[in-house]
Amino acid sequence: MTIIYFILMLSAIILIHEFGHFLMAKLFHVYVYEFALGMGPQLLKWQGKETVYSIRLFPIGGFVSLAGDEHEESTEGIPQHRLMPYLANWKKLCVFLAGPFMNFILAWVIFVGIYMHIGYVVDPPLPIVNGVIENSVAEQAGFHYGDEIIKLTFSDGSSIEPKSFYDILEFMQLYHDETTYTISRGDEVIELVVAPEYNEEEKRYMIGILLPETHARQLNFYEMIQEGNRYFWDSTDMMIKTLQRIVRGIGVDSLSGPVGIYTMTEQQVSYGFESFMALVGLLSLNVGFMNLIPIPMFDGGRILITLVEMLTRKKLPEKIEYALMMGSLVLLFGLFIFVTLNDITRIIG
């Protein structure tokens, strides 16, 4: 059953992304050859006024084929102003941005929908130690019940002031070496240094401190939207910070590919519908941000090339564009192998 959820999840995220490109291209009268659900050979197709709408063999995602954007289709008989290369640069930017934008919209709708469905919120636990596990690294470092964690300083010199215990857990998965915890204990402010240890049972890094109790709170209609907004912006903020650290080489071993996402899907499905939908929302947000990275194979790369052409008022030579595309393809293939090996290593322990 997990494989069905996995396929549906990835298909929905990719399809909504491509639908964004499709809608914006249609708005600017770009000639669209095909809008496809799935990949591989065609199973069914419907010929619209000019666009072919198809269902393909492999139910993973989909794609939109724009005139002039791909070199596989003939542009004979199509007016020049309806080809992507001849579209005004600002319109090109809108077409490229529409995919990630739809991923953000999907994530926001899911997050708000979750709170509307459950009707309550469990406020995140405060960054206060509710207990220390015996013989844990936290006990050895000197943590006590009631300690308030007011700051974490990492080995690279960066730091955070946690708003909740979840912030601590999140960054614990990125930094596995010694971290300085600034603690408020009564009238004292002290510093404790500790490195997390990997817990096989929990499948994450931990130091051995217990979370405070949490309490559910009923929401009215306005509060449901408010909580959905908060979850969206908190997730966005955390994702941006995580990407910044990964670029600097921090937390690279926490990256996941299809194998890791499948494992997460299986886990979240076992927790219930809301947990699974939260994963869909987070992955949609992730796909939106990943596509904005300025790599030529991504929308972000196409956006960067268009901006360069706008500034120089010259079209990038096809040979250079092709070389950039091939280079980014090799880079992405290498990244795919790396994250897949990462996932397998984590699974086999």
C-alpha positions as CSV (number, residue, x, y, z in Angstrom):
1,M,0.0,0.0,0.0
2,T,2.9,2.3,0.7
3,I,4.0,2.2,-2.9
4,I,0.6,3.5,-4.0
5,Y,0.8,6.4,-1.5
6,F,4.4,7.1,-2.7
7,I,3.4,7.2,-6.4
8,L,0.3,9.4,-5.7
9,M,2.3,11.8,-3.6
10,L,5.2,12.3,-6.1
11,S,2.7,12.4,-9.0
12,A,0.6,15.1,-7.4
13,I,3.6,17.3,-6.5
14,I,5.2,17.1,-9.9
15,L,1.9,17.4,-11.8
16,I,0.9,20.6,-9.9
17,H,4.3,22.0,-10.7
18,E,3.9,21.3,-14.4
19,F,0.4,22.6,-14.3
20,G,1.7,25.9,-13.1
21,H,4.0,26.2,-16.2
22,F,1.1,25.1,-18.4
23,L,-1.4,27.7,-17.1
24,M,1.1,30.6,-17.4
25,A,2.2,29.5,-20.9
26,K,-1.5,29.4,-22.0
27,L,-2.0,32.8,-20.4
28,F,0.8,34.2,-22.6
29,H,-0.5,32.3,-25.7
30,V,2.6,30.1,-25.9
31,Y,1.8,27.1,-28.2
32,V,1.6,24.0,-25.9
33,Y,2.2,20.7,-27.7
34,E,1.2,18.4,-24.9
35,F,0.2,18.2,-21.2
36,A,0.9,14.7,-19.9
37,L,-0.1,12.8,-16.8
38,G,2.6,10.3,-16.2
39,M,5.8,9.4,-18.2
40,G,6.7,6.9,-20.9
41,P,4.6,5.7,-23.8
42,Q,1.1,7.2,-24.3
43,L,-1.9,5.0,-23.2
44,L,-4.7,7.5,-23.9
45,K,-4.8,10.9,-25.4
46,W,-7.3,13.7,-26.3
47,Q,-6.7,16.3,-28.9
48,G,-7.7,19.7,-27.8
49,K,-7.9,22.8,-30.0
50,E,-4.1,22.6,-30.3
51,T,-2.8,20.8,-27.2
52,V,-2.7,17.0,-26.7
53,Y,-3.8,15.9,-23.3
54,S,-2.4,12.4,-22.5
55,I,-2.1,9.7,-19.9
56,R,1.1,7.8,-20.1
57,L,2.2,4.4,-18.9
58,F,4.3,5.2,-15.8
59,P,2.2,7.1,-13.2
60,I,5.0,9.3,-11.9
61,G,4.5,13.0,-12.3
62,G,3.9,14.5,-15.8
63,F,5.3,17.1,-18.1
64,V,4.3,20.1,-20.3
65,S,5.9,20.4,-23.8
66,L,6.1,24.1,-25.0
67,A,6.8,25.1,-28.6
68,G,10.5,26.2,-29.0
69,D,11.4,25.2,-25.5
70,E,12.3,21.7,-26.6
71,H,14.1,20.9,-29.8
72,E,12.3,17.6,-30.4
73,E,9.2,19.0,-32.0
74,S,8.9,20.9,-35.3
75,T,7.8,24.5,-34.9
76,E,6.8,24.8,-38.6
77,G,3.5,26.7,-39.0
78,I,3.6,28.1,-35.5
79,P,3.7,31.9,-35.4
80,Q,7.0,33.1,-34.0
81,H,5.5,35.1,-31.2
82,R,4.0,31.9,-29.8
83,L,7.4,30.2,-29.4
84,M,9.1,30.3,-26.0
85,P,12.4,31.7,-27.2
86,Y,10.6,34.7,-28.7
87,L,8.5,35.4,-25.6
88,A,9.3,38.7,-23.7
89,N,11.8,38.0,-21.0
90,W,9.5,39.1,-18.2
91,K,6.9,36.6,-19.5
92,K,9.5,33.8,-19.6
93,L,10.3,34.5,-16.0
94,C,6.6,34.2,-15.1
95,V,6.4,30.8,-16.9
96,F,9.5,29.5,-15.1
97,L,8.3,30.8,-11.7
98,A,4.8,29.4,-12.1
99,G,5.9,25.8,-11.3
100,P,7.6,26.5,-7.9
101,F,4.8,29.0,-7.1
102,M,2.2,26.2,-7.5
103,N,4.2,24.0,-5.2
104,F,4.1,26.7,-2.6
105,I,0.4,27.1,-3.0
106,L,-0.2,23.3,-2.7
107,A,1.9,23.2,0.5
108,W,-0.1,26.2,2.0
109,V,-3.5,24.6,1.1
110,I,-2.4,21.3,2.7
111,F,-1.2,22.9,5.9
112,V,-4.3,25.0,6.3
113,G,-6.5,22.0,5.3
114,I,-4.8,19.8,8.0
115,Y,-5.8,22.3,10.8
116,M,-9.3,22.7,9.4
117,H,-9.6,18.9,9.4
118,I,-8.4,18.2,12.9
119,G,-9.8,21.5,14.5
120,Y,-7.1,21.8,17.2
121,V,-3.5,22.5,17.6
122,V,-0.9,21.0,20.0
123,D,1.3,23.9,21.0
124,P,5.0,23.1,20.5
125,P,6.9,22.2,23.7
126,L,9.0,25.0,25.2
127,P,12.8,24.5,25.1
128,I,12.8,23.3,28.8
129,V,14.3,20.0,30.0
130,N,11.6,17.8,31.4
131,G,14.0,15.1,32.5
132,V,17.3,13.5,31.7
133,I,17.7,9.9,30.6
134,E,20.1,7.9,32.9
135,N,23.6,7.3,31.4
136,S,22.9,9.5,28.5
137,V,25.3,12.1,27.1
138,A,23.0,14.8,28.5
139,E,23.4,13.4,32.0
140,Q,27.2,13.3,31.6
141,A,27.2,16.9,30.3
142,G,25.3,18.0,33.4
143,F,21.8,18.8,32.3
144,H,19.1,19.1,35.0
145,Y,15.3,18.9,35.1
146,G,13.9,22.4,34.5
147,D,16.9,23.8,32.6
148,E,15.7,26.3,30.0
149,I,17.8,26.1,26.8
150,I,18.1,29.7,25.5
151,K,20.8,29.3,22.9
152,L,22.7,26.7,20.8
153,T,26.1,27.5,19.4
154,F,27.4,25.2,16.7
155,S,30.9,24.2,15.7
156,D,30.9,26.5,12.7
157,G,30.2,29.5,14.9
158,S,26.6,29.9,13.9
159,S,23.9,29.8,16.6
160,I,20.1,29.8,17.2
161,E,17.8,30.8,20.0
162,P,15.2,28.1,20.0
163,K,11.5,29.1,20.1
164,S,10.5,25.5,20.8
165,F,12.0,22.1,21.6
166,Y,11.4,21.2,17.9
167,D,14.0,23.7,16.9
168,I,16.6,21.9,19.0
169,L,15.7,18.5,17.6
170,E,15.8,19.8,14.0
171,F,19.3,21.3,14.3
172,M,20.5,18.3,16.3
173,Q,20.0,16.3,13.0
174,L,22.3,18.7,11.1
175,Y,25.1,19.1,13.7
176,H,26.5,15.9,15.0
177,D,29.6,17.2,16.6
178,E,30.0,19.2,19.9
179,T,27.4,21.9,20.4
180,T,27.4,24.5,23.2
181,Y,24.0,24.8,25.0
182,T,23.5,28.0,26.9
183,I,21.2,27.2,29.8
184,S,19.2,29.3,32.2
185,R,19.1,27.6,35.6
186,G,17.4,29.6,38.3
187,D,19.4,32.9,38.5
188,E,22.4,31.3,36.7
189,V,23.3,31.2,33.0
190,I,25.7,28.4,32.3
191,E,27.1,26.6,29.2
192,L,27.1,22.9,28.6
193,V,29.0,21.2,25.7
194,V,27.6,18.0,24.3
195,A,27.6,16.0,21.0
196,P,24.4,14.0,20.1
197,E,24.4,10.2,19.6
198,Y,22.5,8.3,16.9
199,N,19.6,6.4,18.4
200,E,18.9,3.3,16.3
201,E,15.4,2.8,17.7
202,E,14.3,6.4,17.0
203,K,16.4,6.7,13.8
204,R,17.7,10.1,14.7
205,Y,20.4,11.9,16.7
206,M,19.6,12.6,20.4
207,I,21.3,13.7,23.6
208,G,18.9,12.1,26.1
209,I,16.7,14.9,27.4
210,L,12.9,14.6,27.7
211,L,10.4,17.0,26.1
212,P,8.0,18.9,28.3
213,E,4.3,17.9,28.2
214,T,2.2,19.4,25.4
215,H,-1.5,20.4,25.4
216,A,-4.2,20.5,22.7
217,R,-6.1,23.7,22.1
218,Q,-9.3,24.0,20.1
219,L,-9.3,26.4,17.1
220,N,-11.9,28.6,15.5
221,F,-12.0,29.1,11.8
222,Y,-9.7,32.1,11.8
223,E,-7.2,30.4,14.0
224,M,-7.2,27.3,11.7
225,I,-6.0,29.6,8.8
226,Q,-3.6,31.4,11.2
227,E,-2.0,28.1,12.3
228,G,-1.8,26.9,8.7
229,N,0.0,30.1,7.8
230,R,2.4,29.8,10.8
231,Y,3.2,26.2,9.9
232,F,3.9,27.3,6.2
233,W,6.2,30.1,7.2
234,D,8.0,28.2,9.9
235,S,8.6,25.3,7.4
236,T,9.8,27.8,4.8
237,D,12.2,29.5,7.3
238,M,13.6,26.1,8.4
239,M,14.0,24.9,4.8
240,I,15.9,28.1,3.8
241,K,18.2,27.8,6.8
242,T,18.8,24.1,6.1
243,L,19.7,24.8,2.4
244,Q,22.1,27.5,3.5
245,R,23.9,25.1,5.8
246,I,23.9,22.3,3.2
247,V,25.6,24.7,0.7
248,R,28.3,25.2,3.4
249,G,28.6,21.4,3.7
250,I,26.7,21.1,7.0
251,G,24.1,18.3,7.2
252,V,24.9,16.9,3.8
253,D,24.6,13.4,5.2
254,S,21.0,14.1,6.2
255,L,20.0,14.6,2.5
256,S,17.5,12.0,1.2
257,G,16.5,10.7,-2.2
258,P,13.7,8.5,-3.5
259,V,14.7,5.6,-1.1
260,G,14.6,7.9,1.9
261,I,11.4,9.5,0.8
262,Y,9.8,6.1,0.4
263,T,10.9,5.2,3.9
264,M,9.5,8.4,5.3
265,T,6.2,7.8,3.4
266,E,5.9,4.4,5.0
267,Q,6.5,5.9,8.4
268,Q,4.1,8.8,8.0
269,V,1.3,6.6,6.6
270,S,1.5,4.5,9.7
271,Y,1.0,7.6,11.8
272,G,-2.3,8.5,10.1
273,F,-3.7,10.7,7.3
274,E,-2.7,14.0,8.7
275,S,0.9,13.0,9.1
276,F,1.0,11.7,5.5
277,M,-0.5,15.0,4.2
278,A,2.0,17.0,6.2
279,L,4.8,15.1,4.4
280,V,3.2,15.9,1.0
281,G,3.0,19.5,2.0
282,L,6.7,19.6,3.1
283,L,7.9,17.7,0.0
284,S,5.9,20.1,-2.2
285,L,7.6,23.1,-0.4
286,N,10.9,21.3,-0.9
287,V,10.4,20.8,-4.6
288,G,9.4,24.4,-5.0
289,F,12.7,25.6,-3.3
290,M,14.9,23.0,-5.1
291,N,13.6,24.2,-8.5
292,L,14.6,27.8,-7.6
293,I,18.3,26.7,-7.2
294,P,20.2,28.3,-10.1
295,I,21.2,25.1,-11.8
296,P,20.4,25.1,-15.6
297,M,18.3,21.9,-15.4
298,F,16.1,23.5,-12.8
299,D,13.7,26.5,-13.2
300,G,16.1,28.5,-11.2
301,G,18.8,28.0,-13.8
302,R,16.4,29.1,-16.6
303,I,15.5,32.1,-14.5
304,L,19.2,33.0,-14.0
305,I,19.9,32.7,-17.8
306,T,16.9,34.9,-18.6
307,L,18.0,37.5,-16.1
308,V,21.5,37.5,-17.6
309,E,20.0,37.9,-21.1
310,M,17.9,40.8,-19.8
311,L,20.9,42.6,-18.4
312,T,23.3,42.0,-21.3
313,R,20.4,42.3,-23.9
314,K,22.0,39.4,-25.7
315,K,20.8,35.8,-26.0
316,L,23.1,33.2,-24.5
317,P,24.9,31.3,-27.3
318,E,23.3,27.8,-27.7
319,K,26.6,26.0,-27.3
320,I,27.1,27.6,-23.8
321,E,23.5,26.9,-22.8
322,Y,23.9,23.3,-24.0
323,A,27.2,22.9,-22.1
324,L,25.6,24.3,-18.9
325,M,22.6,21.9,-19.3
326,M,24.9,18.9,-19.7
327,G,27.1,20.0,-16.8
328,S,24.1,20.4,-14.5
329,L,22.8,17.0,-15.7
330,V,26.0,15.3,-14.6
331,L,25.9,17.2,-11.3
332,L,22.3,16.1,-10.6
333,F,23.1,12.5,-11.6
334,G,26.0,12.5,-9.1
335,L,23.8,14.0,-6.4
336,F,21.1,11.3,-7.1
337,I,23.7,8.6,-6.6
338,F,25.0,10.3,-3.4
339,V,21.6,10.7,-1.7
340,T,20.6,7.1,-2.8
341,L,23.8,5.7,-1.2
342,N,23.1,7.9,1.8
343,D,19.6,6.4,2.2
344,I,20.8,2.8,1.8
345,T,23.6,3.4,4.3
346,R,21.1,4.7,6.9
347,I,18.7,1.8,6.3
348,I,21.3,-0.9,6.7
349,G,22.7,0.9,9.7
